[in-house]
């Protein structure tokens, strides 16, 4: 029970700190770019919105107009810009960071532990490669107003890519067999040979330079986030592990030797 409690406490501490750091970085990097993209998205949707109302007034397309009305009602609420959006973003980032920290710690415990902040940093970078970079090669981050493939196939491809990348990195780091190394390389490249689901069209009103800045900002902020998350997990987990060793009498055994 003590081990489980310490793992949860480690994940919460690391997740709260890392989530706060991520939100602060996003406030100066990705969120302003998302706000700019929303302007283009609304401008692109305005002509279609006007066409639906004109058609409904003429009595020629009442069903589409009704569906559009329901869509407006379903999407009516969103956090207000400023403090409200910051709070909701902070809460989402912290909860996500706690979940990611639990996964990192569970994986590290199964493989022998972090062994300090350096080991935690390596696990964090592996998490970045698994969750962000590898899936992002086929499904890069998207801005509002950009085309995308259907959600279901994208989710399947993303999960398969993340899972195969995690297994591949584990085989490369913890095995010495040439056959397993070859299998790791196959697992690493297989999802990209298959290819991610593509949208039916690539047309968008969002400028490509804005999109390129957004993708770079997402990768940069997430690299810092994952590295920090792993390092903090390593430091905090070792502090709790020292307490576990003291309570179990490990130092006394070492001293007796």
C-alpha positions in Angstrom: 0.0 0.0 0.0 2.9 2.4 0.8 4.4 1.8 -2.7 1.1 2.5 -4.4 0.5 5.7 -2.3 4.0 6.9 -3.1 3.6 6.3 -6.8 0.3 8.3 -6.8 1.8 11.1 -4.8 4.8 11.2 -7.2 2.4 11.4 -10.2 0.3 14.1 -8.6 3.3 16.3 -7.7 5.0 15.9 -11.0 1.7 16.3 -12.9 0.7 19.5 -11.1 4.1 21.1 -11.7 4.4 19.9 -15.3 0.9 20.9 -16.2 1.4 24.4 -14.8 4.6 24.7 -16.9 2.9 23.5 -20.0 0.0 25.9 -19.6 2.3 28.8 -19.1 4.3 27.9 -22.3 1.1 27.4 -24.3 -0.2 30.8 -23.2 2.7 32.4 -25.0 3.1 30.0 -27.9 0.2 27.8 -29.2 -2.9 29.6 -27.7 -2.3 32.9 -29.6 -1.8 30.9 -32.8 -5.0 29.0 -32.2 -6.9 32.4 -31.7 -5.5 33.6 -35.0 -6.7 30.4 -36.8 -10.1 30.8 -35.3 -10.5 34.1 -37.1 -9.8 32.4 -40.4 -12.2 29.5 -39.5 -15.0 31.9 -38.7 -14.4 33.9 -41.8 -14.5 30.8 -43.9 -17.7 29.6 -42.2 -19.5 32.9 -42.6 -20.4 32.6 -46.3 -21.8 29.1 -45.8 -23.8 30.4 -42.8 -25.2 33.2 -44.9 -26.1 30.8 -47.7 -28.0 28.5 -45.3 -30.1 31.4 -44.0 -30.8 32.7 -47.6 -31.9 29.2 -48.7 -34.1 28.7 -45.6 -35.8 32.1 -46.2 -36.5 31.1 -49.8 -38.1 27.8 -48.6 -35.7 25.6 -50.6 -33.5 24.1 -47.9 -35.3 24.0 -44.6 -33.7 20.7 -43.4 -30.1 21.8 -43.8 -30.9 25.1 -42.1 -32.5 23.2 -39.2 -29.4 21.0 -38.9 -27.2 24.1 -38.9 -29.3 25.6 -36.1 -28.8 22.5 -34.0 -25.1 22.5 -34.6 -25.0 26.1 -33.4 -26.8 25.2 -30.2 -24.5 22.2 -29.6 -21.4 24.4 -30.0 -22.7 27.5 -28.3 -20.6 27.2 -25.1 -16.9 27.7 -24.9 -14.6 29.1 -22.3 -14.3 32.9 -22.5 -11.0 34.4 -23.5 -8.7 35.4 -20.7 -8.8 34.0 -17.2 -11.6 31.5 -17.8 -9.8 29.8 -20.8 -6.6 29.8 -18.8 -8.2 28.0 -15.9 -9.8 25.4 -18.1 -6.6 24.9 -20.0 -4.6 24.6 -16.8 -7.0 22.0 -15.4 -6.9 19.9 -18.5 -3.1 20.1 -18.7 -2.7 19.1 -15.1 -5.0 16.2 -15.3 -3.4 15.0 -18.5 0.1 15.4 -16.9 -0.9 13.3 -13.9 -2.1 10.6 -16.1 1.1 10.6 -18.2 3.1 10.6 -15.0 1.3 7.5 -13.8 2.1 5.7 -17.0 5.8 6.8 -16.9 6.2 5.7 -13.3 4.4 2.4 -13.9 6.7 1.7 -16.8 9.8 2.6 -14.9 8.9 0.4 -11.9 8.4 -2.5 -14.3 11.8 -1.9 -15.7 13.7 -1.3 -12.5 12.9 2.3 -11.6 14.1 5.8 -12.7 17.4 5.8 -10.7 17.4 9.6 -10.4 16.5 12.5 -12.5 18.6 11.4 -15.4 16.7 8.2 -15.8 13.5 10.2 -15.4 14.6 12.5 -18.1 15.3 9.6 -20.5 11.8 8.2 -19.8 10.3 11.6 -20.4 12.0 12.0 -23.7 10.8 8.5 -24.6 7.3 9.6 -23.7 7.7 12.6 -26.1 8.8 10.3 -28.9 6.0 7.9 -28.3 3.0 10.2 -27.7 3.9 13.3 -29.7 6.6 12.9 -32.3 5.9 9.5 -33.8 2.1 9.9 -34.2 2.7 13.5 -35.3 4.7 12.4 -38.3 1.5 11.0 -39.8 -1.1 13.1 -37.9 0.6 16.5 -37.2 -1.1 19.0 -34.8 -4.1 20.7 -36.3 -5.4 24.3 -36.1 -9.1 25.2 -36.1 -10.4 25.3 -39.6 -8.0 22.7 -41.0 -9.3 19.6 -42.8 -9.0 16.2 -41.1 -9.8 12.6 -41.7 -12.6 10.8 -39.9 -12.0 10.5 -36.1 -12.3 6.7 -35.8 -9.5 5.8 -38.2 -7.3 8.5 -36.9 -7.7 7.2 -33.3 -6.9 3.6 -34.4 -3.8 4.7 -36.2 -2.6 7.0 -33.4 -3.0 4.2 -30.8 -1.3 1.7 -32.9 1.6 4.0 -33.7 2.1 5.0 -30.0 2.0 1.4 -28.9 4.4 0.1 -31.5 6.8 3.0 -30.8 6.7 2.3 -27.1 7.5 -1.4 -27.6 10.2 -0.5 -30.1 12.0 1.9 -27.8 11.7 -0.7 -25.0 13.3 -3.4 -27.1 16.1 -1.1 -28.2 16.9 0.1 -24.7 16.5 -3.1 -22.7 17.5 -6.0 -25.0 20.8 -7.0 -26.6 19.4 -9.4 -29.2 20.0 -8.6 -32.9 16.7 -10.2 -33.8 14.8 -8.2 -31.3 16.6 -5.0 -32.5 15.4 -5.8 -36.0 11.9 -6.3 -34.7 12.1 -3.0 -33.0 13.0 -1.2 -36.2 10.1 -2.9 -38.0 7.7 -1.8 -35.3 9.1 1.7 -35.4 8.5 2.2 -39.2 5.5 -0.1 -39.8 2.8 2.5 -39.0 4.4 5.1 -41.2 4.7 2.6 -44.1 1.0 1.9 -43.7 0.3 5.6 -43.5 -2.1 7.7 -41.5 -5.7 8.4 -42.6 -5.9 11.4 -44.9 -8.6 14.0 -45.2 -10.7 14.1 -48.3 -9.3 17.6 -49.1 -6.4 19.7 -48.0 -8.0 23.0 -48.8 -8.0 25.5 -45.9 -8.2 29.2 -45.3 -5.5 28.9 -42.6 -2.1 30.3 -43.9 0.6 27.7 -44.1 3.1 30.0 -42.3 0.7 30.1 -39.3 0.3 26.4 -39.4 4.1 25.8 -39.6 4.6 28.1 -36.5 1.9 26.2 -34.7 3.4 22.8 -35.4 6.9 23.9 -34.3 5.4 25.5 -31.1 3.6 22.3 -30.3 6.7 20.1 -30.6 8.9 22.5 -28.7 6.5 23.0 -25.8 5.8 19.3 -25.5 9.5 18.4 -25.6 10.1 20.7 -22.6 7.0 19.4 -20.9 7.9 15.7 -21.2 11.5 16.2 -20.3 10.5 18.2 -17.2 7.7 15.7 -16.3 10.2 12.8 -16.5 12.9 14.6 -14.5 10.5 15.6 -11.7 9.1 12.1 -11.6 12.7 10.7 -11.2 13.6 13.2 -8.4 10.4 12.8 -6.4 10.2 9.0 -6.9 13.7 8.6 -5.5 12.9 10.7 -2.5 9.9 8.5 -1.7 12.0 5.4 -2.5 14.6 6.5 0.1 11.8 6.7 2.7 10.6 3.2 1.7 14.2 1.9 2.2 14.5 3.5 5.6 11.1 2.1 6.8 12.1 -1.4 5.5 15.5 -1.3 7.3 17.6 -1.3 4.1 20.2 1.2 5.3 20.7 -0.9 8.5 21.4 -4.0 6.4 23.9 -2.1 4.2 25.6 -0.7 7.3 25.9 -4.2 8.8 27.8 -5.4 5.7 
